[in-house]
Amino acid sequence: MLRRLIDVRLYYTAEGVWPAAVARANLPGPYTISPLFGFDQPAPVAAFFVATALCLLAFTVGWRTRLFQALGVLGLLAIHARNVVIENQGDIALAVFLVWSLFLPLGLRYSLDARRRGEAPTAPVRSLAVFALRVQIAAVYLFNAVHKDGFTWAEGSAIHYALHLDTKVRAWAVALRDAPLWLSQVMSWGALIVEWAAPLLILAPRYVAAARGAAIVSLCALHLGIFALLDVGLYSFVMIASFPILLHARHFGAPVDAPPRRGNPWLIEAVCAALMLTATLQTLQDNGLSTATAQRPAWMRAVVEATRTYQGWSQFAANPPLRDGWLVIDAVTTAGRHLDPQTGAAPAFVLPDARQRSFDQFWAKYTQRAPGDPAVLAALLAWIAGPYPHRGLEPGERFVAATVWWIADRPPAPGQGTTPIETERRVVARSGVHQPDDPQREGAERQPAPAQEGAPPDAAVGVEAAEEGGEAAGDPPDEGQHHQQ
């Protein structure tokens, strides 16, 4: 919540890059709902965020746990639905685990509620949700492993290519690009082994405590390693936060033969069973195992879409992204100055370089989607020309024209150096009255399209397919894609 609250004006208000009117006109499905679609002025939106954060804080410390758990989860899901353009795999995982957690008595111990009640019960709780969560965690790693069937994982160069993603790699990790291939092979194949082993360890019928303990230790090492090398948002920590459900009574030194408590009334368990069926069908669909699930009841599709609980687990699969890119915005102010609103400095027409400039995950996701999505480009142009307090502008100064460039590269193959190879340099959108483009900035032919609805006057948006495989330029395969069916 704090990550989003910091940039609430940028991503969730009428002055930002995805106003409510634009969001409503570009919904991914009919069941994407959020009260934030009804207002997008900074004050009420910020109030909604603060109220949701306070509910989640009360949930975290276990005060009126059931009430604030429900309110906090509903608020967070509404925020996710309001701007799906910046939605990432960590958001999906968080939504999935929070929805399952609604069926667990999370205020039973280690909470203010438990302290108020006195001595907390020590007997384990029996619930379908406990089983569902363990299967859910196993499914995440199973399908992440299954989908990693590309050549980079087979030859062990996946980490090598991931380290060349300047919009994701940590600045300190750039030095590892000079490492020999065997280091990438150790890390790549090691990650695959951990992901393949995790479902077996989590669902092992024998030596349960030892198997789950091994799963927790190895998976924590995997995720902390990913976080140290790459900015994949909160995905790593969301997964780690789910691991307490894997703990066994032996890990606490508790008797393993204590009779379990009944967790929920039968009606709640029936709802949980229905969600298990829904999640199973969604898993089959999102991972390409069945197309018949498209005929499932409408209420199932509504539940998945409204809660953002998609099940497409394919992080860095089949390969890590094999191209990288970012936007360079050449915006002209009323004083005739050229600035890039992203940095507040003069436009820098250089390839992405994590040592010189870093993106937060939300902005990287938004800008990489822009070249392949006319609606995003039109909203971006409107944001540049609008009243948002852009970096670098003097009081009373505003932008009157803008040219948006897309610059992309691909990493070198192992043993061919560390310098990326430029593959694209082209204008993807423009607005206002322009001077002739600097010829040295023209890396590819410009193909403008008609002005998009909702864009500023005199705006033109051009989109062309990337040269490889006809895939849309921009929006390279992310750390995990999900299908919004």
N, C-alpha and C positions, 0 to 999 in steps of 0.2 A: 504493500500500500504506500509506503514512503517513497519507493522508487517512482511511482506514478504521480503521487501528490506533488512532487517537486516540479514536474512538467505538466501539471494539470491544464494550464492555459494553452500549452502547445498542442496537446493531443485530444482535448475534450471540450473545447469551447468554440464559439463562433469565430474567434480571432485566430484560431489555430489551423492546423493542416488537414483536419478532418471534421468540419462542422457537422452538427446534428442533421441538418437538411441533406447534406451530401451522404452522410451515413445511412439515413433512411432510404435514399434513392439507390443505394448500392448494397442492400442487405444480401448476405450470402444465402438466405433462405427465409421462408415465411414465418418461421418460429423463432427467429432471432429477436428477442424482446429485451427492452431495458427502459426504465423510467427516465434515463438520461437522454433519450431521444426527444423528450418533451421540452427540454430547456438546455441551453448551452452558454448562458452568461457566466462569467468567472465566479461570482459570489455564490449562487446556488449550487453550482457544480462542486466548488470547493467544500461547501457545507455538506454535500452528500458524501464526499470522500472522507471528510473528518468524522462524520457520524459512523460510516462503515468502519473506519480505523478504530474508533472507540469501541464498537461492538466486538471487533476482532481482538482488541486488547483485553476486554472483559472475558472473552472466550479463552484466550491464552492463559490467563491466571486462574480460570475456573470459577468465576463469579456469575451466578445464575447461568450456568454453563449451557443448558439446553436452549434457553431463550436467545442468548447472544450468539451462540453457535449458529442457529438458524438465521438470525438477522444478519450476521456477518457474512455468512456464505451467500445469502441472497444478494447482499450489496456487492460483494466481490464479483459474482457472476454477472450482475448488471453492468459493472464497469468493464469487464472483459467484452461483453456483447456490444457495448457502445462503440468500440474501436477495434474491429477484428483485423484491420490492416497491420497492426503491430503485434498481433497475437503470435505467440511462439510456443514451442514444445513444452517449455516450463509452465506456461499458463494452462495448457491442456492437462498436463500431469497434475497440477495443483487443483484444478476443477474436479478431476476424476477422484482424487483422494479425499477432497473435502466433501463431496457428495456421499461417498461411501461412509465417511466418518459420522454422518448424521445418524447412522444406525447404531453407533457405539456409545456406551456410557462413559464418555471421556471426563466427566466431572466426578467419577467415582473415587479416584485417588489423586494425590498430588494436586489438589485444587483448594481454593478458598471454600468451596461448597463442602468438600470433605472435612476440612478443618472445623467448619461450623457444626457439622453433624457429629463430630467426635471421632471415635475409632472407625477407620475405614475397613470394609470387608476385604479379606485376603483371598477368598475363593475365586478361581477363574470364572469368566463369563462365557456362556455358550450362546453363540449367535451366528446366523448365516453370514452376517457382514464380516466377521472375522475370517471365515473361509474365503469369502469373495475378495477381500483385500489381499490375502496371500496369493490367490490365483491371479489377481490383477497385477501384482508386482512381478510374478513369474512371467505373465504374458508380455509385459513391457520388455523384459530382457530376451525372451524367446524370439519375438518378432524383430527386435533390433538386430539380433544375431542372424536370423533367417534372411533378412533383407540385405545383409552385407555380403553380397555375392559378386561384387565388382572386381575388376582386375587389381585395383590398389590394395584391397584386403588380401587377395590371393598372393600377391608378390611381396606384401608387407610394406608398401610405400604409402599407406593411407595417412599416417601421421606426418610423413614428409609433405604431402600435399596440403594437409590441414594447417601446417605451420606457415604455409605461404598465403593463407587467407588474411590479408592485412586488416580487413574489417572485423576480424574475430580474434586474431592472435594477440596475446599479451606482448607488450613491448620487449620485456626481458627475454621472452621465448624466441624472438627472432634469431638470436644467436645460435639456436639449435639447428637452424637451417644448414649450418656448416658441418653438422655431425655426420658421421658415416652412415650408410644405409642400414647397417646392422642394428643401429639404435632404433630407427623407425620400425624395423621388422620386429624387434623385441616388444616395443610398445604396442604396435598394431596387432600382432598375433596374440599378445598377452591380453589385450582388451577383448578380442574375439573369444579366447578361452574362458575368460571370466563371464562373459554374457551367455555363452552356451552352457556353462556349468551352473549358472544361477538358478534357472528353473528346476533343475534336478535337485539341487541342494534345498531350495525353498520348500519343495513338495515331497521331499524324501519321506517314505513311510517308516523308516527305521533310523536309529541313531539321530533322532530329530534334533535334539539340542546341539549336538556337535555339527550337524549339517547346516543348520540355520546360522550358527555362530560363524562357520566358515564363509557362508554367503554374505553375512553382514560385514565381516572384516574385508573380504576381497572387493565387494562392491563399494564400500567406503573409500578404499584405496583407488579404485577406478575413477570414481566421481571427483575426488579431490585432485587427482592427476589431471583430469579434464579441465577442472576449474583453474588449475595453476597455469595451464597452457593456453586456454581459449576462453573467450567471453561468450558463454552460451546462456547467459542470464541466470535465473534461479533454478534451472532444471536440475543441476547436480544436488542442490540442497533440498529441493522438493523431494527427490528420491530418497536422500538420506533421512529426511524427516519421516518417511513412511516405514523405516526399518524397525521401529519398536514393536510393530505388529508381528514381527517375526520372532521376537524373544520368546523363550520357553521358560516354564516354571523353574527348571534347573538353573537357568542363568541368574535367578534371584535367590537360589538356595531354598526354594519353597517345596513343600511336599508335592509330588507329581500325582498322587492318588486322591487329592482333595476333591470332593464332589463339586462339579461346576454349578454356578448359579445360572438361572434362566435370564437371558439378557433382555429380551423384548417380548411384548404380547404377541400372540399369533398373527394378529392383523398386520403389525409392523413387519414381522418376518415374511408375511405374504408379499408385502410391497417390496421388500428386499429381494425376494425370489423373482419377482417380475422384472426388477432392474437387472438382476443377473442374466436373465434371458435376453433383455434388451442389449446389455453390454456384449453378450456372446455374439448375437447377430451383427452388431456394429463392428466387432472385431473381425468377423469373417469378411464383411464388406470392405472395411478400410484396409485390410491387408491382402486383398485380392484373392481370397479363398472361395468366395461365392458371390454370384450376382443375383441369386434368387431372393436375397434379403431386401432388395429394392421393393418387393411386394409386401413387406411387413406392414403391420397396422400403422396408420398415421400417427397414433399417439406415441408409438415408439420413436418415430422420427422427431416428433415434437419434443419429447423428453431429452433426447440426445442434443438437439440443436439449441434448446433453451438453456440447458446446463453446460454446454460446450464440452461435453464428455465424449469426444471422439477417441478412436482407438487405433489410429494409424501410427504405429511405432516404427520409425525408420530413420533414426538419427545417423547422419553421415552415411547414408545408404542410397543406392548400391555402392557408391563411392563418396568420399568427401567432395564438396563442390570443386570442379576442375576449372573454374574461372571466378574472378573476383572483380568488383567494380564499385564505383561511387559516382555521385553527382558533383559537378562543379557548377556553381551558379554565378553568372556574370550579371549582376544587377546594377543598374545605373540610377543614381539618386538625383533629386532635384538640383543638387549642386554640381552635377556632372561627374561625381566620383563613381568609380567601379568598386563594388564590394560584393563579397559572398556572404549572404545572410547566415550561412551555416557557421561561419567563423568570425565575422565582423572585420575581416581583413581583405586585401585584394585577392581576386580569384587566383588560385594556384593550379595551373594546368599540368599536373604531374600525376603519375600513377599512385595508387594507394600505397601508403607506407606507414605501418603501425608505429614506427619510431618517431615519426613527425606529427602524426595526428591520430587520435583515437575516436571511435564512435561508441556511444552507448548502444546497447542492443536494440532499443526501440527505434532510434533514428536510423541505424543500419538496416533494420528490417523494412522501414518505411521507404527509404531512398532506393534500396535495391529492388523494391517492387515497382517503383515509379516508371521506369522506362517501358515496362510491359503492360501498364494499366493507364489508359487515358483519363479515367476518373481521378486517379491519384495525381497525375500531372496537372490536371485542371485545378484541383484543390491546392496543389503546391503553388501554382502561379497566383491564385487568389490570395494565398497566405503572404506571398512576397509583396503584393500590392496593397495589402490590407493594413489595419491599424496596429498589428502586433508590434511590440517594442523590440525591433530587430537589433542585433548586435552591430555596433559600429556607427549607427546613425546619430547625428547631432540633433538637438532639440529643434523641432519644426521640419526636419528633413524626412523625406520618404522616398520610396523607390517608384520610378515612373516607367521603367522598362527592365526586362530580364531575359537572358538567354540561358537555358538549362542544358548543360552538356553531360553526356554519359561517357566515362572513361573506364575501360575494362582491360584486364590482363589475364593471362593464364600462367600458372607456375611452371618452372622448368622441370623436366624429368630428372629423376635421381642421377647424379653424376654429371649434370650439365650446368652447374653453377647455381647461384642463388638469386640471380636477377630475373624478375618476372618479364614476360613477353607481352607487349601491348597488342591487343586484338581489336579494340574499338575506340573511336574518339569521334563523337558525332553529337549534333544538336538534336535534342528530343522534344524541346518545347521552347516557346518564346512568347513574349507579350510586350506591348508598348511599341514605341518608335525606336528603331535601332540604327546604330552606325554599322557600316560594313564589317563583317567578321574579319578578325585577324587571320590571314591565310595560314599562319603557322598553327592555328588552333583547329583548322579543318582537317580532321583525320579521316572522315568518311563523308559520303554525299548525304546531304540533309534531305529528308523526305517529309515535309510538313503535311499534316492532315487538316481538314476543316476545323474551325474553332469548336471546342467542346462546350456543351451546355453547362452553365454555371461558372465558366472561366471569365476572367476579366476581359474588357473590350480589347479587340485586336489581338487576342490570344490565339496561338496555333499550337497544336500538339502533334508531334510526329512520332510514330512508333513503327519499328521495323523488326523483323525476325533476326535473331542472332545467326551467325554464319554456321554454327554447328548444329545439325539436326533440326533446323527450323524452330528451335525453342525460342520463346519470347525473350528478347533482350532484357537484361536486368533480372531481378528476383531469381538469383541462382538457387539451386536446391539447398534448402536451409538445413539446420541441424536436425530437422524432423518435420516432415510434411504430414498433414492430415487431410482427409477428404471431407468436404462439407456437403454430404449428400442429403 
